[in-house]
Amino acid sequence: MSSSPPAPATPGVAPHSPPAPRLGLVLLVCCLAQFLVTLSVAIVNVALPDIQRGLGFSAGSLQWVVNAYTVTFAGFLLLGGRIADLFGRRRIFLAGVALFALASLAGGLSQNAGTLVAARAVQGLAAAVIAPTTLAVLGTSFKDPHQRHRAFGAWGAVSGAGGAFGALAGGALTDAFSWRWVLFVNLPIGVLLLAGIAWGISELRHAGEDRRIDVAGALTVTLGLLALVLGIVQSGPHGWGSAATLVPLLGGLALLGAFVLVEGRFAPQPLMPLGIFRSRSVVAANVVAMTSGAALFSMFYFLTLFLNQVRDYSPLRTGFAYLPLALAIMVAAQFSAALVRVLGPRTTLLVSMALTAAGLLWLSRLTEDSGFAGGLLGPTLVVGIGQGISMSASAIAGVAGVRPQQAGLASGLLNATRQLGGALGLAVLAAVATSRADGLLDGVARPTAELARHAQASGYALAFGVAAALAAVGLLASLAAPGRSPAPTGTRTGGDSAAPAPAAAPAATGTTGPGEI
């Protein structure tokens, strides 16, 4: 693809001197960056049992290896996109990748549970900068709508590839070396990304705009989410009525209430303008994204523990067991946009969430004797197809009916709610699984290995059943999505979140598209 001549200056956008971007390199860099973000979830999941043994995590605290990443990712995602818009996407892109690599190094070298959790939280913060910047760079660089849609499709497929490769690579690295290499592997990828960004990405930022950022909003929402997750985790060992559970839960709710107050009354440049929730389609898409995140994150987590602790799979064998699921997501994502064009967002979302709920309900029938071919392959394929289909449909529904200048905000919100759903859903379902397993072992002084396996499998099965109920909530929310794809307008969907895009010129950002995850 050849570079296009410089576009006429768009109001509110600072001119930049670097040459027009090399589109092939831009696409490669953005896809590799998204690959890094998704890889870091899947690759760590497979290594969780070894991490637990190596650093002494308890059964209840192990989930923080996942949730420290997802909570900071969700909490700072909107702020990350805003910072990139204001201070330059190339500069912030470089900073985000460098921070991610350094946090990966610190996590790989960690000698205790607290250091690893802190490193994962910093990784999530860096990912909150990287993910929206990749989409903004794609939307800015690809002017032609057809090229832009293909670029977003490639970005979405790479998200699935990150899951597929991460599951397999995590098992191979853990088996061959140690769990630390699931973090060290990010370093060479980071070096390649830094070189690619420096060479291929042109700078772009808004000139003359108020550069104040909503730090109060980002801090209240992130600390509120952390407190909620902590309270839910504490409910397992201490019970729902204990001070150890109620104090963080109430504190988290108070902080989230403060976030709403800050956004609605005090923030000069709110991180999340509350008016966007007047759109029924936006609300529906975000409920779908949240329940999808809860279902998919939890399934990865509990399947890993089931295969390793109940079925005694090695990390490498666990990685291979994930391949059908990850490949199903990747392949289904390729056809998602076409299904939306034929069926419309509403029907496509209904089909995707029905498949997700059915697959999870199927998984709730697991026992300690369930094998891969007979007990796991079928339901994980069903869930993978459902989740792959939902990607484009939720992105399209999430921006339908919003003003072009709010499409970037709407897409960033979808990413945030998906991560939020993953964090809170995992916390709730881990508490459910632990409570069921502990209840079955209560009063047994020295449980046999067979009884312990039965209790663990029963807890995981119940968690899958609750996850199916959450997916059913997303199914009901899909009814509020638009029946047909929104008609094209003079501006493209995915416009800049700071200023309207003139009909004759591309918008300055593009944080929406079929690949939204």
N, C-alpha and C positions, 0 to 999 in steps of 0.2 A: 504494500500500500504506500502510495507516495504522500509526502507531506503537503498539506494545503498551504496556500499563501496566508500571511497574517490577516486575521479578521479585523474588520473595522473596530475601533475602540468602543467598548460597551460602557455606558455610564456606570460609575462606581467600581470599575475594575482597573487596577493599576497596570499600565503598559509594562511589558517585560522584554528585555533585550535578547534572551537566549533564543536560538532558532526554533522553528516549529518542531514539536516532538516527533521522534521516530516512532511511528505508531506500533510497529511490531515489538520494539523494545519496551515501549510503555505498557503494552498488554502483558508481555512476559513478566515485567517487574511487578505489576499490580497483582497478577495471578500468583506469582511466587510469594508475595507478601501475604495474600489471603491463605495460601497453602500453609505458610508458617503459623498463622493464627489458628487454623483448624487442626493442623498436625499436633499442636501442643495440648489439645484436649484429648484426642484419641490415643496418642502415644503414651501419655501419662496414665490413662485408665488401665491399660494392660499391665503396667508395672505396679499398680497399687498394692497387691499383696506383698511384693518384695519390699516396697517402700515401708509398709507397715512393720514388717519384721526387722528391717534395717534400722529404722529410727524410733521404733517403739510406740507407734501410734496405737491408740485404743480403737476398738470397733466403732465407737461413736465419733471420735475425732478425725478418723481417716478421711471423711468426706471433705474436710477443709483443704485437702490437697487439690480438690476440684473446685470447691466453692470460693476459696480465696481468689482464684482466677476469675470465676464467672461473676462474682459480686462486684469486684472493682471494674471489670469489663463493662458490666451493665450500668453501674453508677456513673462512670466517667465517659461513656460513649458519646452522648450528646455534646458534652464539653469538649471532647477530643475533636469532633468535627468542627465545632465553632472556633477552636484555637487554630486549626489548620486554615480555615477561611480568613482569619484576621491576620495571622502572622506569617503566612506563606506555606503552601502545601509541600513544596520540596524541602524546605527547612524543617518543618515539623515531621515530615515523613522520615527524614534522616535521623532526627532525634528519637522518634518512636522505635525505629528498628535498632538503633544503638542501645537504647535502654532495655529493649527486649533481650538482646544478646547478653548484656551484662547481667541481667536478672537470671537468665538461664545458667550462666557460669556460676553465679552465687548459689543457685539452687542445687546444681550438680555437686558443688563442694560442701554443701551443708552437712553439719555433724549432729544436728538435733531437729526435732519436729518443728519447733518455732521458727528456725531459720528457713526451712524449706517453705513453710506456709507464707512467711513474709516475702520470699523470693517469688512465689507464685502470685501473690497479690500485686507485686510490681510488674510482673509479666502481664497481668490483666490490665493494669493501667496503661502499659505500652500498647497492648492490643487495642485498647479503646481509642488510641490515636491512629494506629495503623489502618484498622478496618474501614472507618469512614473516609479516610484520606485516599485509599485505593479507589473507592467508588467515585469520589469527587474528581480524582485525576482522570479516570476513564471517561466520565461524563464531560469533562472539559476538553479532552484530547480528541475524542471521536465525534466529529461534527455531523457526519452523515447518520441519519436515524438507523438505517439497516446495519451499518458497521457498528454502531453503538449497541444495538440489540445483540449482535453476535458477540461483541466484547463482553457484555454482561452475562450472556449465556456461558461463555468460556469461564468467566469468573465464578459462576455458580457451580459449574462442573468440577472445577478445581477444589471447591469446598468439599464436595463428595470424595474427590481423589485424596484430599488430605486425611479424611477419615479412614479410607481404605488403606492407604500407605501407612498411616500412623499406627493402626492396629497391628499390622504385620511387622513394621519396623520396631515398634515397641517390644513386641515379643522376641524378635531376633536379637536386638541389642541387650535386652535384659538377660536372655539365655547365654549369649556369647560373652558379655562383659559384666555389666551390673545395671541396676536401675538408674544409676547416675548418668548413663549415656543417653537416656531419653531426654535429658536436658542439655547435655553437651552437644548433641547433634544440631541444635539450633545455631551454634556458633558459625560453622561454615556457611549455612544458609544466610545468616545475617551479614556476613562479609560479602557474599555475592550480591545481596540486596543493596547494600550500601554503595557498591561500585555501580550497579545498574541505575540507582536513583541519581547518583552524582552525574552519570553520563547521559541518561535519557530523559529525565523529568525536568521540564521548564518550570520556573517559578511563576506563581500567580496568587495574588491576594487583592483584597479590596482597598482602594485608596479613599482617604477622607472619611472613613467610617469610625464610629465610636468603638474603641478597642477594649472597652470594659467587658470583662467576662464574668459570668455568674458563678463565682467561686462558692458563695453561700449556698446556692442551689445544688451544686455538685456535691458539696460536703454533706449537706443535710440528707440528700437522697441516698448517698453511699453509706454513711454511718447508720442511717435508719435501716437499710437493708442488712447490713452486717449485724446490727442488734437483733433484728427479727430472726435471722438465720441462727444466731447464737442461742436465742431463747428456744427455738424449736429443737435445736440439738440438745440443749440442757433438759428438755422434757423427758428424754429417754432415761437417763440415770436418776433424775431428781423428781420426776412427775410434773404434771401440768400446773398443779397448785402451789408449787414451791416458789420461794423467793428467787432462787437461781434461775427459774424459768420466767416468772412473771416480770421481774425487774427489766431484763433486756427486751422482752416483748412489749411492755408498755413504753419503755424508752424508745424503741424502734418506731412504734406507732406515733409517739409524740414528735419524733424527728421528721417522719414522713408528713405529718400534719404541718410542721414548720416549713417543709419544702413547698407544700401547696400554697401556704401563705406567702412565702418569699416570691414564688412564681407569679401569683395573682396580684400582689400588692406592692412589692418593694423592689424587685429586680428591674433595673433600667433596660437590660438586655436579657430577658428571661431565657434560661436554658430550655424550657419547655412551655411555650405560651399555651395556657389552658384552653384557649378558644378552639384549638384544633380538635378537641373532643366533642365539639358540636356536631361533627360528622359521624353519622351512624356507621358508615362504612369503615372509618378509621378505628372506631371502638371495636367493631367486629373483628377486623384484621388483627388488632393487637391482642384481643382475647385468644384468637386462634394461635398467634405466635407464642403467647405465654404458655398456653396448655401444650403446644407442640414442644416447646423447650423443656417443660417439666417431664414430658413423656420420654423424649429422646435422651436427654442427659441421664435420667434415672435408669433407663434401660441399659445404656452403656455401663453404668456403674454397677448395677446389680448382676448383669450377665457376667462381668469380669469376676466378681466375687463368687458367683455360683459355679462357674467353670473351674476356677482355681481351688476354692475351698471345699466345694461339695463334690465336684467331679474329678478333682486332682489333675487338672490340665496344667501343662507347663506354660510359661509365658508365650513361647513361640506357637504352640498349638492353640492357645487362646487367640492370638493374632490372626491365625488362619480362620478360626471360627467366625471372626468378625467380617471377613471379606465379603461374603454374600450380602450382608446387611449394608455395608458401605457401598458396594457396587450397585445395589438396588437403588439406593438414594441417588447416586451419581447418574445412572441411566434414566431413572424416572424424571430427574430434574431437567434432562435434555428435552423431554416431551411435554413438560409442564406448560410452557408458554403456548404451544400449539393447542393443548386442551383448553386453555383459557379462551383462546380465539374461537374455538368451536362451541364450547359449552357455556362460557361466561364464568366470571370469578365465583359466583355463588355455588353453582353446581359442582365446579371443580373442587372448591373447598369442602363441600359436603362429602364428595367421594373420598377425598384425601383423609379427612378426619374420621370417616366411617371405617376406612381401611386401618388407620392407626388404632382406633379403639378396638376393632376386632382382633388385630394382631396382639395387642396387649392383654386382652381378655383371654386369648388362647394361651399366652405365656403364664397367666395366673393358674393354669392347670399343672405347672411344673411340680415334680416331686424329686426326691434325692436320686431316684433311679432314671430320670429322664436323660436320654442320650441326645447327641447333637442332631442326627438325621431325623429321629422320630419326635423329638420334643422342642428343638430350637430352630431348625432350618426354616420350616414353614412359617411360623409366626414372625420371625425376624425379617423374612422377605416381604411379608405383608406390611409390616410397619415401615420398612425401608421404602417401599413403593409409595405408601401413603405420605410419608414425610417428604420424599423427593417431589411429588406432585404439588404439595402445598407451598413450595418455595415461591414460584412465580405468582401463584394465585393470591397468596397473602400480600405480596409486594404490590400487585396491581390494585387489589381491594384497599390496601392501606393508603394509597395516594389518590384514589378515586374521589372526586368531589372537593378536593382541597385546592386552594389557589396555587398557581405554578410556583410562586415564591416560597410556598410552604412545603413543597414536595420533598425537599431535602430533609427538613425537620421530620416529616411523616415517615420517611424511610429510616432515619436514624432512630426514631422512636420504636419502630418495628424491631430493629436489631437489639435495642435496649430491653424491650419487654421479653424477647426470646431468651436473652441471657438471664434476665430476672426470673423468668419462669423456671429455667434450669436450676438456678441456685435455690430458690424457695421450694420448688418441687422436690429436689433431691433432699433437702433438709427434712421436709415433712415425711417423705417416703422412707428415708433412713430411720427416722424415729418410729414409724409404723413397723418396719421390718425388725428392728431391734426389740421393740416391745413384744411382738409376736414370738420371736425366738426365745427371749428371756422368760416369757410366760410359760412356754412349753418345758423349759428347764427348771422352773421355779420349784424348789423343794427337793430337787434331785441332787444329792450331795456329790456324787461322782458319776456324771453322765457318761455313757459309753460313746465311742466314736460314732456308732450308727445313730444313736439318739441325737447327738450334736449335729450331725449332717441333716437329719430330718428336721430339726428345729430351724436350722439356717435356711434350708430349702423352703420351708413353710413360710418363714418371714419374707423371703424374696418373692414368693408367689403372691402373698397378700399385697406387697408393694406394687406388683404388676397389676393386680386387680384395681387398686386405688388409682394407679396411673391411667387405666382404661376409663375410669369414671371421669378423670380430668379431661381426657381426650373427648369424651362425650359432651362435656361442657363446651369445648371448642366446636364440636359438631353443631350444637344448638346456636352458638354465636354466628356460625357461617350463614344462617338464614338471613342475617341482616346485611350481608355483603351484596353489592350490586349484581343484578341478574345478567347484565351484559357488560363487556369491556367498555371503559369510558371512551367516548369519541375523541379523536385527535383534535387539538386546538392549535392556535397559532404559535404557542410555545410548547416545548416538549415537556412531558412529565419528567420531573427530576430537576426542576429549575433551581436556581439559587435561592437559598433560604434567607438571603439578606436583601435582595433587590429584585424587582420584577425583571424578567427577561423580555426584551423587545421581540416582536414576532419575527423580525428579519435576522436576528442574531441568536446564536446559541446561548443558553444560560450559563452562568459561571460555574455552577456546580452540577453534579449529577448523581446524587447519592440514592438513586433508585434504579431499579431494573430487575429483570427476571432472575438474577442470581442472588437476590437479597436473602440473607439467612438470619 
